[in-house]
């Protein structure tokens, strides 16, 4: 396709992170008013390491709107 190998690896890393994000188990509480993600979820860990984001911040912002 003509895409450099370095760009291909970046694209693959982003796609892999999105796939892991789709496998996260988000628990709803209080009739859906509150949600949480387990800090031990392996998919969250993989997502964060692939994109280089902080685990605790991602865990928080996946469940909060602001």
C-alpha positions as CSV (number, residue, x, y, z in Angstrom):
1,X,0.0,0.0,0.0
2,X,3.0,2.2,0.3
3,X,2.8,2.9,4.1
4,X,6.1,3.1,5.9
5,X,6.8,0.3,8.4
6,X,7.0,2.8,11.3
7,X,3.5,4.1,10.4
8,X,2.1,0.6,10.1
9,X,3.3,-0.2,13.6
10,X,1.6,2.9,14.9
11,X,-1.6,2.0,13.1
12,X,-1.5,-1.5,14.5
13,X,-0.9,-0.3,18.0
14,X,-3.9,2.0,17.8
15,X,-6.2,-0.7,16.4
16,X,-5.0,-3.1,19.1
17,X,-5.8,-0.5,21.8
18,X,-9.3,0.1,20.4
19,X,-9.9,-3.7,20.4
20,X,-8.8,-4.0,24.0
21,X,-11.0,-1.0,24.9
22,X,-14.0,-2.9,23.5
23,X,-13.3,-5.8,25.8
24,X,-13.3,-3.7,29.0
25,X,-15.8,-4.8,31.6
26,X,-17.6,-1.7,33.0
27,X,-19.8,-2.4,36.0
28,X,-22.9,-0.3,36.5
29,X,-24.1,0.5,39.9
30,X,-27.2,2.2,41.4
31,X,-29.4,1.7,38.3
32,X,-26.8,2.9,35.9
33,X,-26.1,6.2,37.7
34,X,-22.5,5.2,38.6
35,X,-20.0,3.0,36.7
36,X,-16.6,1.6,37.4
37,X,-13.8,-0.3,35.8
38,X,-11.7,-2.8,37.8
39,X,-8.1,-1.6,38.3
40,X,-7.0,-5.2,37.6
41,X,-8.7,-5.4,34.2
42,X,-6.0,-6.7,31.8
43,X,-7.6,-5.0,28.8
44,X,-7.4,-1.6,30.5
45,X,-3.7,-2.3,31.3
46,X,-3.0,-3.3,27.7
47,X,-4.9,-0.3,26.3
48,X,-2.9,2.1,28.5
49,X,0.5,0.5,27.7
50,X,-0.3,0.5,24.0
51,X,-1.2,4.2,23.9
52,X,1.2,5.3,26.7
53,X,-1.5,6.8,28.9
54,X,-1.7,6.7,32.7
55,X,-3.7,3.8,34.0
56,X,-5.5,5.6,36.9
57,X,-6.4,8.6,34.7
58,X,-7.9,6.3,32.0
59,X,-9.8,4.3,34.6
60,X,-11.3,7.5,36.1
61,X,-12.2,9.2,32.8
62,X,-13.8,6.2,31.2
63,X,-16.5,6.4,34.0
64,X,-16.9,10.2,34.4
65,X,-18.3,12.7,31.9
66,X,-16.4,15.8,33.1
